Amino acid sequence: MSRTVILYTTAGCHLCEQAKSLFWPCAEQLQLRLQEVDIAESEDLVERYGVKIPVIATQQGAEIAWPFDQPQLLSFLKSNE
């Protein structure tokens, strides 16, 4: 069974594209699905994540904000299984 991880993003975010490219190998290894949430659709999310995106979050609320590399992301995802 795969679990879902959230990517807080917005249109035209080149850093978010980089984060996704780092995420996919981790997703394959850990059997994760990615749910993208556009922060522009919520004033609360813009306030919370406007200068931090991309942010990857678990369903339990643990978050890793940019900048991160693939080893850091993999470690975060493994430690929050």
Backbone as ProteinMPNN parsed JSONL, in Angstrom:
{"seq_chain_A": "MSRTVILYTTAGCHLCEQAKSLFWPCAEQLQLRLQEVDIAESEDLVERYGVKIPVIATQQGAEIAWPFDQPQLLSFLKSNE", "coords_chain_A": {"N_chain_A": [[0.838, -1.178, 0.0], [0.589, 2.18, -0.887], [1.602, 5.345, 0.426], [0.534, 8.752, 0.681], [2.177, 11.747, -0.084], [2.453, 15.232, 0.345], [2.996, 17.946, -1.841], [3.56, 21.22, -1.525], [3.068, 23.815, -3.683], [3.211, 26.064, -6.536], [2.023, 27.561, -9.581], [4.456, 27.84, -12.153], [6.715, 27.62, -10.56], [9.97, 27.112, -10.463], [11.705, 25.943, -8.641], [10.037, 24.158, -7.399], [9.662, 22.317, -9.425], [12.226, 21.246, -9.494], [12.264, 20.074, -6.958], [10.317, 18.094, -7.319], [11.624, 16.475, -9.191], [13.621, 15.453, -7.59], [12.08, 14.046, -5.84], [10.793, 11.867, -7.191], [12.54, 9.487, -7.563], [12.753, 8.739, -4.861], [10.11, 8.266, -4.259], [9.57, 6.037, -5.813], [11.242, 4.146, -4.615], [10.195, 4.047, -2.0], [7.541, 3.604, -2.369], [5.595, 5.754, -2.708], [3.003, 8.18, -3.2], [2.343, 11.284, -4.854], [0.757, 14.242, -3.968], [-0.114, 17.219, -5.287], [-0.443, 20.477, -4.063], [-1.673, 23.553, -4.758], [-0.639, 26.516, -3.532], [-1.685, 28.988, -4.118], [-4.384, 28.826, -4.176], [-5.412, 29.27, -1.695], [-5.595, 31.644, 0.809], [-4.604, 31.251, 3.374], [-2.689, 29.233, 2.942], [-0.918, 30.592, 1.245], [0.014, 32.533, 2.998], [1.248, 30.89, 4.87], [3.132, 29.33, 3.394], [4.234, 30.919, 1.384], [6.897, 32.044, 1.016], [8.402, 29.828, 1.382], [8.055, 27.639, -0.303], [9.349, 25.129, -2.517], [7.571, 22.849, -0.402], [7.544, 19.754, 1.135], [5.312, 17.567, 2.589], [4.218, 15.229, 5.064], [1.343, 13.114, 5.656], [1.006, 13.136, 8.342], [1.868, 15.585, 9.122], [4.555, 16.306, 9.274], [7.208, 18.226, 7.888], [9.381, 19.187, 5.19], [11.241, 21.793, 4.029], [12.333, 23.635, 1.157], [15.736, 24.7, 0.924], [16.612, 21.38, -0.112], [18.374, 18.292, -0.626], [18.533, 15.21, -2.53], [19.432, 13.007, -0.818], [18.815, 14.122, 1.724], [16.042, 14.437, 1.477], [15.202, 11.78, 1.101], [15.991, 10.662, 3.545], [14.344, 12.157, 5.28], [11.789, 11.279, 4.386], [11.934, 8.521, 4.932], [12.249, 8.564, 7.722], [9.818, 9.431, 8.504], [7.879, 7.541, 8.03]], "CA_chain_A": [[0.0, 0.0, 0.0], [1.407, 3.384, -0.926], [1.084, 6.485, 1.184], [0.557, 9.999, -0.072], [2.969, 12.863, 0.416], [1.947, 16.469, -0.245], [3.941, 18.97, -2.291], [2.997, 22.567, -1.613], [3.667, 24.357, -4.887], [2.379, 27.011, -7.266], [2.337, 27.591, -11.006], [5.671, 28.531, -12.545], [7.751, 27.527, -9.525], [11.039, 26.237, -10.963], [12.24, 25.164, -7.52], [9.09, 23.056, -7.184], [9.984, 21.301, -10.434], [13.444, 20.581, -9.021], [11.879, 19.226, -5.824], [9.636, 16.907, -7.857], [12.608, 15.584, -9.814], [14.298, 14.761, -6.488], [11.1, 13.202, -5.148], [10.368, 10.652, -7.899], [13.29, 8.271, -7.19], [12.385, 8.38, -3.487], [8.748, 7.727, -4.322], [9.655, 4.686, -6.358], [11.876, 3.297, -3.602], [9.369, 3.937, -0.797], [6.152, 3.413, -2.792], [4.841, 6.94, -2.315], [2.263, 8.948, -4.2], [2.495, 12.722, -4.637], [-0.414, 15.094, -4.145], [0.325, 18.607, -5.381], [-1.397, 21.464, -3.555], [-1.3, 24.898, -5.201], [-0.884, 27.425, -2.413], [-2.401, 30.175, -4.596], [-5.817, 28.594, -4.019], [-5.805, 29.513, -0.313], [-4.849, 32.728, 1.46], [-3.881, 30.668, 4.509], [-1.501, 28.537, 2.439], [0.022, 31.61, 0.763], [0.615, 33.123, 4.195], [2.09, 29.896, 5.535], [4.187, 28.76, 2.557], [4.588, 31.813, 0.285], [8.337, 32.199, 0.789], [9.071, 28.574, 1.741], [7.864, 26.552, -1.259], [8.529, 23.939, -2.309], [7.543, 22.154, 0.878], [6.98, 18.405, 1.066], [4.739, 17.256, 3.902], [3.565, 13.931, 5.241], [-0.043, 13.191, 6.13], [1.068, 13.361, 9.785], [2.208, 16.977, 9.362], [5.993, 16.586, 9.214], [7.505, 18.979, 6.68], [10.74, 19.556, 4.805], [11.158, 22.937, 3.128], [13.483, 23.904, 0.303], [16.443, 23.78, 0.038], [17.001, 20.037, 0.311], [18.875, 17.46, -1.708], [17.872, 13.906, -2.54], [19.676, 12.245, 0.421], [18.045, 14.721, 2.824], [14.632, 14.121, 1.246], [15.014, 10.351, 1.36], [16.085, 10.491, 4.994], [13.097, 12.714, 5.842], [10.663, 10.401, 4.059], [12.113, 7.261, 5.669], [12.071, 8.764, 9.153], [8.426, 9.805, 8.747], [7.013, 6.495, 7.471]], "C_chain_A": [[0.885, 1.244, 0.0], [0.759, 4.486, -0.095], [1.28, 7.744, 0.354], [1.369, 11.049, 0.667], [2.502, 14.1, -0.331], [3.107, 17.365, -0.656], [3.181, 20.281, -2.37], [3.779, 23.305, -2.687], [2.818, 25.5, -5.414], [2.854, 27.038, -8.709], [3.622, 28.371, -11.257], [6.805, 28.48, -11.543], [8.842, 26.558, -10.005], [11.681, 25.419, -9.851], [11.34, 23.97, -7.216], [9.339, 21.942, -8.195], [11.248, 20.542, -10.032], [13.118, 19.629, -7.874], [11.19, 17.958, -6.31], [10.626, 15.941, -8.488], [13.422, 14.837, -8.757], [13.366, 13.743, -5.828], [10.867, 11.87, -5.845], [11.199, 9.413, -7.596], [12.972, 7.798, -5.763], [11.012, 7.718, -3.467], [8.749, 6.293, -4.816], [10.208, 3.722, -5.304], [10.945, 3.031, -2.424], [7.885, 3.735, -1.095], [5.249, 4.544, -2.298], [4.091, 7.518, -3.499], [2.418, 10.417, -3.849], [1.18, 13.428, -4.923], [0.09, 16.531, -4.16], [-0.794, 19.527, -4.919], [-0.883, 22.842, -3.954], [-1.656, 25.884, -4.102], [-1.682, 28.649, -2.824], [-3.914, 30.038, -4.417], [-6.314, 28.884, -2.61], [-4.947, 30.623, 0.288], [-4.038, 32.194, 2.635], [-2.598, 29.976, 4.048], [-0.471, 29.526, 1.903], [0.756, 32.23, 1.946], [1.616, 32.16, 4.837], [3.311, 29.491, 4.719], [4.734, 29.692, 1.48], [6.069, 31.938, -0.01], [9.108, 30.903, 1.049], [8.995, 27.507, 0.656], [9.113, 26.354, -2.105], [8.682, 23.368, -0.896], [6.904, 20.798, 0.64], [6.549, 18.036, 2.478], [4.135, 15.867, 3.903], [2.134, 14.159, 5.711], [-0.083, 13.475, 7.635], [1.498, 14.792, 10.13], [3.692, 17.3, 9.402], [6.302, 17.247, 7.875], [9.005, 19.147, 6.472], [10.601, 20.651, 3.755], [12.451, 23.068, 2.33], [14.433, 24.843, 1.016], [16.708, 22.428, 0.697], [17.539, 19.303, -0.893], [18.228, 16.076, -1.591], [18.172, 13.07, -1.291], [18.897, 12.801, 1.616], [16.566, 14.373, 2.699], [14.349, 12.66, 1.553], [15.057, 10.062, 2.85], [14.827, 10.986, 5.683], [11.924, 11.766, 5.609], [10.747, 9.075, 4.808], [11.81, 7.449, 7.157], [10.634, 9.137, 9.506], [7.457, 8.805, 8.113], [5.905, 6.156, 8.431]], "O_chain_A": [[1.82, 1.347, 0.794], [-0.461, 4.544, 0.06], [2.1, 7.778, -0.564], [1.255, 11.211, 1.882], [2.188, 14.024, -1.519], [4.077, 17.524, 0.086], [2.27, 20.435, -3.184], [5.003, 23.409, -2.613], [1.815, 25.864, -4.801], [3.957, 26.588, -9.018], [3.853, 29.421, -10.658], [7.769, 29.234, -11.671], [8.663, 25.341, -9.962], [12.154, 24.31, -10.098], [11.817, 22.904, -6.826], [9.238, 20.761, -7.861], [11.326, 19.327, -10.212], [13.632, 18.512, -7.823], [11.44, 16.872, -5.787], [10.49, 14.726, -8.341], [13.865, 13.714, -8.997], [13.811, 12.712, -5.324], [10.753, 10.841, -5.179], [10.615, 8.351, -7.383], [12.929, 6.597, -5.498], [10.785, 6.74, -2.754], [8.022, 5.444, -4.302], [9.694, 2.617, -5.133], [10.906, 1.916, -1.904], [7.065, 3.7, -0.177], [4.279, 4.32, -1.574], [4.497, 7.363, -4.651], [2.603, 10.764, -2.682], [0.569, 13.24, -5.975], [0.651, 17.01, -3.174], [-1.946, 19.38, -5.328], [0.202, 23.253, -3.544], [-2.829, 26.069, -3.777], [-2.298, 29.293, -1.975], [-4.641, 31.028, -4.5], [-7.51, 28.762, -2.344], [-3.719, 30.544, 0.275], [-2.911, 32.634, 2.866], [-1.55, 30.111, 4.679], [0.729, 29.322, 2.087], [1.97, 32.428, 1.9], [2.688, 32.565, 5.285], [4.4, 29.325, 5.269], [5.621, 29.291, 0.727], [6.463, 31.939, -1.176], [10.335, 30.883, 0.947], [9.782, 26.561, 0.675], [9.846, 27.305, -2.376], [9.755, 23.401, -0.294], [5.847, 20.702, 0.016], [7.313, 18.171, 3.434], [3.614, 15.39, 2.895], [1.767, 15.263, 6.114], [-1.077, 13.991, 8.147], [1.493, 15.171, 11.301], [4.057, 18.466, 9.552], [5.731, 16.878, 6.849], [9.784, 19.235, 7.421], [9.939, 20.472, 2.732], [13.521, 22.66, 2.782], [13.949, 25.752, 1.69], [16.99, 22.342, 1.892], [17.217, 19.632, -2.035], [17.468, 15.814, -0.659], [17.249, 12.468, -0.742], [18.377, 12.036, 2.428], [15.912, 14.052, 3.691], [13.351, 12.345, 2.202], [14.24, 9.294, 3.358], [14.298, 10.317, 6.571], [11.157, 11.484, 6.529], [9.728, 8.563, 5.271], [11.185, 6.59, 7.778], [10.272, 9.156, 10.683], [6.353, 9.17, 7.708], [5.074, 5.297, 8.137]]}, "name": "protein", "num_of_chains": 1, "seq": "MSRTVILYTTAGCHLCEQAKSLFWPCAEQLQLRLQEVDIAESEDLVERYGVKIPVIATQQGAEIAWPFDQPQLLSFLKSNE"}
